Each structure stands twice: as structure tokens, then as C-alpha cells.
């Protein structure tokens, strides 16, 4: 994700510098040059807003995927821990019964 961000920023910076240099070095009148700078900056702003929106969507998508994966892993871990606890309780009850003691372990799940 950081590589994508740095590449996008480098691309946009290069475009902006190139456009600015081209406008400033062009042999136009001041009014025409200011108009071209304004148009170029508006275009650059629009491009940056579009790229930011794309990046935001990508981050939201990745975040959603990671949350789903984490939830699945959490549920699987809960299931495994519950089974393990149940087997420990059953084993403890069997051990107590084998030793002739009353099982006083209660299931609190």
C-alpha cells in the first residue's frame, strides 16, 4: 500500500513540476500564462482527488477483508478453546469418578 502511495505521489509531483515548468517557460502573455496555470492546477487537483478516492476505496476494501479474516480466525479459536475446555472438564470428572469422589465441577459455558 505504501509503495502505491509513494508511486502516486511521485507521479503527481512529476506531472505538476513538468506542467509548471512548461507553462512558465512558454512564450505567452502573462494573462494567458496565468490561465494555463489555473487550468493545470484544476486538472491536477481533480486527478489527485480521483486518486485519493481510489486509494480510500482500496483501503476500505482491504480493511473489510482483514476484518472478515480476523473474525473468522477469532471464531475458530473460540471453537477450539471451547472444545479443549470441555475435554478438560470431562477428563477431570472421569478422574474424580475413578477415585471415588463426587464430581463437583459445573459446566459454565
FENHU-V842981 format. One record per helix or strand of 2 or more residues. SS is the DSSP state (H for helix, E for strand). FROM is the first residue (numbers start at 1). TO is the last residue. If there is no record, write none. Layout:
<<SS;FROM;TO> <SS;FROM;TO>>
This chain:
<<H;2;25> <H;30;98>>
